[in-house]
Each structure stands twice: as C-alpha cells, then as structure tokens.
C-alpha cells in the first residue's frame, strides 16, 4: 500500500495535481487509485469517524478546480 501511495503522490506532483496530466497519466492515476482502494482493510471507510478532519487535495480531474474549460480556478494549484 505504501508503494502505491508514493506512486500516487509522485504522479500528482509530476502533473501539478492533475493540471498538466495527459490522458495516459490520468489513466495511470485511475489504475493506481483503483489498486489502492482494493487494498483498503476498512469496510465502508466513508462511514467511519476517522474520515472527518482537514484534507489536502493532491490530485483532481475536476476542470473547475483546475481552472480548465473556461472555469475560474478554485484555490491554489
């Protein structure tokens, strides 16, 4: 799991949180997330109290967050 997490963080950094991600990099990221999700030992993690807290967005495909497609950028990238 740790290796997958590091690969995700590395690719997120390389693509400037998804801003410069190519279709191939987006597909690679999706594959990494899918593999990591399959290794999650917690059933129904979104229903657990540990999910609450402050989060930092490291990667997104959201065009509005990235400021693509005519949308103004939301927050720092």
N, CA, C and O atoms as CSV, one atom per row, in Angstrom:
chain,resi,resn,atom,element,x,y,z
A,1,UNK,N,N,0.818,-1.201,0.000
A,1,UNK,CA,C,0.000,0.000,0.000
A,1,UNK,C,C,0.852,1.250,0.000
A,1,UNK,O,O,0.542,2.216,-0.698
A,2,UNK,N,N,1.919,1.243,0.773
A,2,UNK,CA,C,2.765,2.432,0.853
A,2,UNK,C,C,3.400,2.757,-0.489
A,2,UNK,O,O,3.531,3.927,-0.849
A,3,UNK,N,N,3.791,1.734,-1.227
A,3,UNK,CA,C,4.396,1.956,-2.538
A,3,UNK,C,C,3.374,2.599,-3.488
A,3,UNK,O,O,3.713,3.518,-4.234
A,4,UNK,N,N,2.140,2.121,-3.461
A,4,UNK,CA,C,1.090,2.714,-4.294
A,4,UNK,C,C,0.836,4.170,-3.899
A,4,UNK,O,O,0.671,5.035,-4.760
A,5,UNK,N,N,0.806,4.430,-2.604
A,5,UNK,CA,C,0.604,5.808,-2.139
A,5,UNK,C,C,1.721,6.719,-2.643
A,5,UNK,O,O,1.462,7.842,-3.078
A,6,UNK,N,N,2.945,6.242,-2.586
A,6,UNK,CA,C,4.070,7.044,-3.057
A,6,UNK,C,C,3.998,7.277,-4.568
A,6,UNK,O,O,4.330,8.360,-5.049
A,7,UNK,N,N,3.561,6.247,-5.318
A,7,UNK,CA,C,3.403,6.405,-6.758
A,7,UNK,C,C,2.319,7.449,-7.060
A,7,UNK,O,O,2.476,8.258,-7.975
A,8,UNK,N,N,1.246,7.432,-6.311
A,8,UNK,CA,C,0.158,8.398,-6.493
A,8,UNK,C,C,0.662,9.811,-6.214
A,8,UNK,O,O,0.430,10.724,-7.005
A,9,UNK,N,N,1.350,9.988,-5.093
A,9,UNK,CA,C,1.859,11.312,-4.735
A,9,UNK,C,C,2.896,11.809,-5.745
A,9,UNK,O,O,2.937,12.997,-6.064
A,10,UNK,N,N,3.716,10.915,-6.238
A,10,UNK,CA,C,4.724,11.287,-7.230
A,10,UNK,C,C,4.063,11.734,-8.531
A,10,UNK,O,O,4.440,12.760,-9.097
A,11,UNK,N,N,3.084,10.974,-9.005
A,11,UNK,CA,C,2.387,11.324,-10.235
A,11,UNK,C,C,1.581,12.602,-10.049
A,11,UNK,O,O,1.494,13.412,-10.972
A,12,UNK,N,N,0.997,12.796,-8.886
A,12,UNK,CA,C,0.260,14.028,-8.601
A,12,UNK,C,C,1.186,15.229,-8.685
A,12,UNK,O,O,0.819,16.260,-9.248
A,13,UNK,N,N,2.370,15.105,-8.137
A,13,UNK,CA,C,3.348,16.187,-8.184
A,13,UNK,C,C,3.822,16.433,-9.610
A,13,UNK,O,O,3.918,17.577,-10.055
A,14,UNK,N,N,4.115,15.358,-10.313
A,14,UNK,CA,C,4.604,15.444,-11.692
A,14,UNK,C,C,3.592,16.145,-12.609
A,14,UNK,O,O,3.977,16.850,-13.541
A,15,UNK,N,N,2.309,15.948,-12.338
A,15,UNK,CA,C,1.257,16.517,-13.186
A,15,UNK,C,C,0.657,17.793,-12.601
A,15,UNK,O,O,-0.394,18.255,-13.045
A,16,UNK,N,N,1.326,18.352,-11.612
A,16,UNK,CA,C,0.843,19.576,-10.954
A,16,UNK,C,C,-0.605,19.399,-10.487
A,16,UNK,O,O,-1.490,20.190,-10.812
A,17,UNK,N,N,-0.808,18.336,-9.716
A,17,UNK,CA,C,-2.114,17.979,-9.135
A,17,UNK,C,C,-3.158,17.621,-10.183
A,17,UNK,O,O,-4.355,17.646,-9.896
A,18,UNK,N,N,-2.723,17.292,-11.385
A,18,UNK,CA,C,-3.631,16.920,-12.461
A,18,UNK,C,C,-3.750,17.985,-13.529
A,18,UNK,O,O,-4.324,17.734,-14.588
A,19,UNK,N,N,-3.218,19.168,-13.274
A,19,UNK,CA,C,-3.341,20.289,-14.200
A,19,UNK,C,C,-2.728,19.980,-15.562
A,19,UNK,O,O,-3.301,20.343,-16.590
A,20,UNK,N,N,-1.574,19.316,-15.588
A,20,UNK,CA,C,-0.886,19.029,-16.845
A,20,UNK,C,C,-0.945,17.550,-17.221
A,20,UNK,O,O,-0.196,17.106,-18.091
A,21,UNK,N,N,-1.819,16.789,-16.582
A,21,UNK,CA,C,-1.890,15.346,-16.825
A,21,UNK,C,C,-2.353,15.036,-18.242
A,21,UNK,O,O,-3.339,15.590,-18.729
A,22,UNK,N,N,-1.626,14.150,-18.884
A,22,UNK,CA,C,-2.025,13.656,-20.199
A,22,UNK,C,C,-3.092,12.577,-19.996
A,22,UNK,O,O,-3.260,12.081,-18.882
A,23,UNK,N,N,-3.813,12.209,-21.057
A,23,UNK,CA,C,-4.772,11.110,-20.918
A,23,UNK,C,C,-4.126,9.830,-20.384
A,23,UNK,O,O,-4.740,9.112,-19.595
A,24,UNK,N,N,-2.901,9.540,-20.805
A,24,UNK,CA,C,-2.209,8.346,-20.308
A,24,UNK,C,C,-1.915,8.460,-18.816
A,24,UNK,O,O,-2.043,7.477,-18.086
A,25,UNK,N,N,-1.526,9.640,-18.360
A,25,UNK,CA,C,-1.260,9.846,-16.930
A,25,UNK,C,C,-2.555,9.782,-16.126
A,25,UNK,O,O,-2.560,9.254,-15.014
A,26,UNK,N,N,-3.640,10.306,-16.663
A,26,UNK,CA,C,-4.933,10.208,-15.981
A,26,UNK,C,C,-5.347,8.748,-15.838
A,26,UNK,O,O,-5.861,8.342,-14.796
A,27,UNK,N,N,-5.123,7.967,-16.884
A,27,UNK,CA,C,-5.445,6.537,-16.832
A,27,UNK,C,C,-4.564,5.814,-15.816
A,27,UNK,O,O,-5.041,4.955,-15.074
A,28,UNK,N,N,-3.288,6.162,-15.787
A,28,UNK,CA,C,-2.364,5.568,-14.809
A,28,UNK,C,C,-2.808,5.899,-13.388
A,28,UNK,O,O,-2.797,5.032,-12.515
A,29,UNK,N,N,-3.198,7.155,-13.155
A,29,UNK,CA,C,-3.647,7.564,-11.825
A,29,UNK,C,C,-4.898,6.798,-11.428
A,29,UNK,O,O,-5.012,6.332,-10.294
A,30,UNK,N,N,-5.836,6.667,-12.357
A,30,UNK,CA,C,-7.065,5.920,-12.073
A,30,UNK,C,C,-6.723,4.480,-11.680
A,30,UNK,O,O,-7.298,3.936,-10.737
A,31,UNK,N,N,-5.791,3.874,-12.403
A,31,UNK,CA,C,-5.378,2.499,-12.099
A,31,UNK,C,C,-4.746,2.414,-10.707
A,31,UNK,O,O,-5.031,1.485,-9.950
A,32,UNK,N,N,-3.893,3.377,-10.372
A,32,UNK,CA,C,-3.257,3.384,-9.051
A,32,UNK,C,C,-4.296,3.522,-7.938
A,32,UNK,O,O,-4.234,2.811,-6.935
A,33,UNK,N,N,-5.250,4.441,-8.117
A,33,UNK,CA,C,-6.308,4.626,-7.120
A,33,UNK,C,C,-7.148,3.353,-6.968
A,33,UNK,O,O,-7.486,2.954,-5.853
A,34,UNK,N,N,-7.477,2.728,-8.090
A,34,UNK,CA,C,-8.289,1.509,-8.060
A,34,UNK,C,C,-7.566,0.393,-7.316
A,34,UNK,O,O,-8.167,-0.320,-6.513
A,35,UNK,N,N,-6.277,0.247,-7.588
A,35,UNK,CA,C,-5.488,-0.782,-6.909
A,35,UNK,C,C,-5.388,-0.508,-5.410
A,35,UNK,O,O,-5.516,-1.423,-4.596
A,36,UNK,N,N,-5.159,0.760,-5.048
A,36,UNK,CA,C,-5.051,1.119,-3.632
A,36,UNK,C,C,-6.388,0.911,-2.922
A,36,UNK,O,O,-6.424,0.400,-1.802
A,37,UNK,N,N,-7.467,1.298,-3.558
A,37,UNK,CA,C,-8.788,1.115,-2.958
A,37,UNK,C,C,-9.064,-0.361,-2.681
A,37,UNK,O,O,-9.671,-0.700,-1.665
A,38,UNK,N,N,-8.623,-1.233,-3.575
A,38,UNK,CA,C,-8.809,-2.668,-3.384
A,38,UNK,C,C,-8.048,-3.227,-2.198
A,38,UNK,O,O,-8.390,-4.296,-1.692
A,39,UNK,N,N,-7.022,-2.522,-1.749
A,39,UNK,CA,C,-6.220,-2.975,-0.607
A,39,UNK,C,C,-6.670,-2.373,0.722
A,39,UNK,O,O,-6.082,-2.663,1.764
A,40,UNK,N,N,-7.697,-1.544,0.693
A,40,UNK,CA,C,-8.167,-0.889,1.919
A,40,UNK,C,C,-8.741,-1.921,2.889
A,40,UNK,O,O,-9.701,-2.614,2.549
A,41,UNK,N,N,-8.171,-2.036,4.091
A,41,UNK,CA,C,-8.653,-3.027,5.046
A,41,UNK,C,C,-9.934,-2.591,5.764
A,41,UNK,O,O,-10.540,-3.393,6.475
A,42,UNK,N,N,-10.352,-1.338,5.590
A,42,UNK,CA,C,-11.524,-0.810,6.277
A,42,UNK,C,C,-12.754,-0.939,5.400
A,42,UNK,O,O,-12.794,-0.410,4.290
A,43,UNK,N,N,-13.759,-1.645,5.903
A,43,UNK,CA,C,-15.003,-1.743,5.140
A,43,UNK,C,C,-15.818,-0.469,5.354
A,43,UNK,O,O,-15.892,0.045,6.470
A,44,UNK,N,N,-16.418,0.029,4.301
A,44,UNK,CA,C,-17.222,1.254,4.339
A,44,UNK,C,C,-16.480,2.415,5.005
A,44,UNK,O,O,-16.969,2.967,5.991
A,45,UNK,N,N,-15.308,2.796,4.483
A,45,UNK,CA,C,-14.486,3.815,5.150
A,45,UNK,C,C,-15.165,5.176,5.280
A,45,UNK,O,O,-14.846,5.929,6.200
A,46,UNK,N,N,-16.083,5.505,4.390
A,46,UNK,CA,C,-16.727,6.818,4.463
A,46,UNK,C,C,-17.704,6.928,5.628
A,46,UNK,O,O,-18.173,8.023,5.940
A,47,UNK,N,N,-18.013,5.820,6.265
A,47,UNK,CA,C,-18.921,5.852,7.414
A,47,UNK,C,C,-18.168,5.885,8.746
A,47,UNK,O,O,-18.793,5.909,9.806
A,48,UNK,N,N,-16.856,5.888,8.702
A,48,UNK,CA,C,-16.038,5.867,9.922
A,48,UNK,C,C,-15.713,7.284,10.383
A,48,UNK,O,O,-15.573,8.189,9.561
A,49,UNK,N,N,-15.594,7.478,11.695
A,49,UNK,CA,C,-15.270,8.789,12.254
A,49,UNK,C,C,-13.903,9.292,11.813
A,49,UNK,O,O,-13.692,10.503,11.745
A,50,UNK,N,N,-12.979,8.402,11.514
A,50,UNK,CA,C,-11.631,8.792,11.121
A,50,UNK,C,C,-11.584,9.583,9.823
A,50,UNK,O,O,-10.561,10.192,9.508
A,51,UNK,N,N,-12.664,9.583,9.074
A,51,UNK,CA,C,-12.699,10.306,7.804
A,51,UNK,C,C,-12.821,11.808,8.021
A,51,UNK,O,O,-12.458,12.595,7.147
A,52,UNK,N,N,-13.327,12.208,9.178
A,52,UNK,CA,C,-13.511,13.623,9.477
A,52,UNK,C,C,-12.163,14.282,9.767
A,52,UNK,O,O,-11.289,13.682,10.393
A,53,UNK,N,N,-12.009,15.511,9.307
A,53,UNK,CA,C,-10.769,16.229,9.574
A,53,UNK,C,C,-10.429,17.162,8.432
A,53,UNK,O,O,-11.248,17.402,7.545
A,54,UNK,N,N,-9.230,17.680,8.460
A,54,UNK,CA,C,-8.742,18.565,7.415
A,54,UNK,C,C,-8.017,17.739,6.363
A,54,UNK,O,O,-7.188,16.890,6.692
A,55,UNK,N,N,-8.327,17.987,5.109
A,55,UNK,CA,C,-7.740,17.246,3.998
A,55,UNK,C,C,-7.030,18.211,3.059
A,55,UNK,O,O,-7.395,19.383,2.965
A,56,UNK,N,N,-6.029,17.717,2.375
A,56,UNK,CA,C,-5.328,18.491,1.360
A,56,UNK,C,C,-5.491,17.780,0.019
A,56,UNK,O,O,-5.152,16.604,-0.119
A,57,UNK,N,N,-6.016,18.509,-0.965
A,57,UNK,CA,C,-6.232,17.942,-2.294
A,57,UNK,C,C,-4.887,17.839,-3.015
A,57,UNK,O,O,-4.223,18.848,-3.255
A,58,UNK,N,N,-4.495,16.616,-3.356
A,58,UNK,CA,C,-3.211,16.393,-4.017
A,58,UNK,C,C,-3.365,16.162,-5.513
A,58,UNK,O,O,-2.412,16.358,-6.267
A,59,UNK,N,N,-4.568,15.742,-5.961
A,59,UNK,CA,C,-4.788,15.438,-7.373
A,59,UNK,C,C,-6.277,15.525,-7.650
A,59,UNK,O,O,-7.101,15.147,-6.817
A,60,UNK,N,N,-6.613,16.028,-8.835
A,60,UNK,CA,C,-8.013,16.058,-9.231
A,60,UNK,C,C,-8.126,16.029,-10.745
A,60,UNK,O,O,-7.203,16.417,-11.462
A,61,UNK,N,N,-9.273,15.561,-11.219
A,61,UNK,CA,C,-9.613,15.643,-12.635
A,61,UNK,C,C,-10.690,16.695,-12.849
A,61,UNK,O,O,-11.148,16.885,-13.976
A,62,UNK,N,N,-11.100,17.380,-11.792
A,62,UNK,CA,C,-12.157,18.385,-11.870
A,62,UNK,C,C,-11.679,19.607,-12.648
A,62,UNK,O,O,-10.751,20.298,-12.227
A,63,UNK,N,N,-12.315,19.866,-13.776
A,63,UNK,CA,C,-11.920,21.012,-14.594
A,63,UNK,C,C,-12.166,22.329,-13.874
A,63,UNK,O,O,-11.411,23.284,-14.061
A,64,UNK,N,N,-13.215,22.397,-13.048
A,64,UNK,CA,C,-13.484,23.652,-12.341
A,64,UNK,C,C,-12.429,23.930,-11.277
A,64,UNK,O,O,-12.060,25.086,-11.069
A,65,UNK,N,N,-11.942,22.910,-10.608
A,65,UNK,CA,C,-10.892,23.103,-9.602
A,65,UNK,C,C,-9.566,23.453,-10.280
A,65,UNK,O,O,-8.796,24.270,-9.777
A,66,UNK,N,N,-9.312,22.824,-11.425
A,66,UNK,CA,C,-8.068,23.073,-12.146
A,66,UNK,C,C,-8.094,24.375,-12.942
A,66,UNK,O,O,-7.049,24.852,-13.384
A,67,UNK,N,N,-9.292,24.956,-13.128
A,67,UNK,CA,C,-9.410,26.194,-13.895
A,67,UNK,C,C,-9.376,25.959,-15.393
A,67,UNK,O,O,-8.960,26.838,-16.148
A,68,UNK,N,N,-9.810,24.778,-15.839
A,68,UNK,CA,C,-9.847,24.450,-17.262
A,68,UNK,C,C,-11.254,24.665,-17.807
A,68,UNK,O,O,-12.213,24.799,-17.047
A,69,UNK,N,N,-11.362,24.694,-19.109
A,69,UNK,CA,C,-12.679,24.751,-19.747
A,69,UNK,C,C,-13.431,26.035,-19.494
A,69,UNK,O,O,-14.662,26.037,-19.506
A,70,UNK,N,N,-12.725,27.135,-19.265
A,70,UNK,CA,C,-13.380,28.413,-19.060
A,70,UNK,C,C,-13.826,28.671,-17.633
A,70,UNK,O,O,-14.382,29.727,-17.332
A,71,UNK,N,N,-13.582,27.707,-16.754
A,71,UNK,CA,C,-13.929,27.904,-15.347
A,71,UNK,C,C,-12.810,28.665,-14.644
A,71,UNK,O,O,-11.636,28.444,-14.940
A,72,UNK,N,N,-13.155,29.554,-13.721
A,72,UNK,CA,C,-12.080,30.186,-12.944
A,72,UNK,C,C,-11.474,29.163,-11.991
A,72,UNK,O,O,-12.188,28.322,-11.446
A,73,UNK,N,N,-10.178,29.229,-11.789
A,73,UNK,CA,C,-9.502,28.299,-10.888
A,73,UNK,C,C,-9.972,28.522,-9.461
A,73,UNK,O,O,-10.170,29.658,-9.029
A,74,UNK,N,N,-10.149,27.428,-8.736
A,74,UNK,CA,C,-10.591,27.491,-7.343
A,74,UNK,C,C,-9.414,27.075,-6.465
A,74,UNK,O,O,-8.989,25.920,-6.506
A,75,UNK,N,N,-8.894,27.993,-5.684
A,75,UNK,CA,C,-7.832,27.666,-4.742
A,75,UNK,C,C,-6.481,27.476,-5.417
A,75,UNK,O,O,-6.366,27.551,-6.641
A,76,UNK,N,N,-5.472,27.230,-4.608
A,76,UNK,CA,C,-4.109,27.079,-5.141
A,76,UNK,C,C,-3.924,25.751,-5.837
A,76,UNK,O,O,-4.506,24.741,-5.443
A,77,UNK,N,N,-3.115,25.760,-6.870
A,77,UNK,CA,C,-2.749,24.528,-7.575
A,77,UNK,C,C,-1.239,24.417,-7.540
A,77,UNK,O,O,-0.678,23.458,-8.070
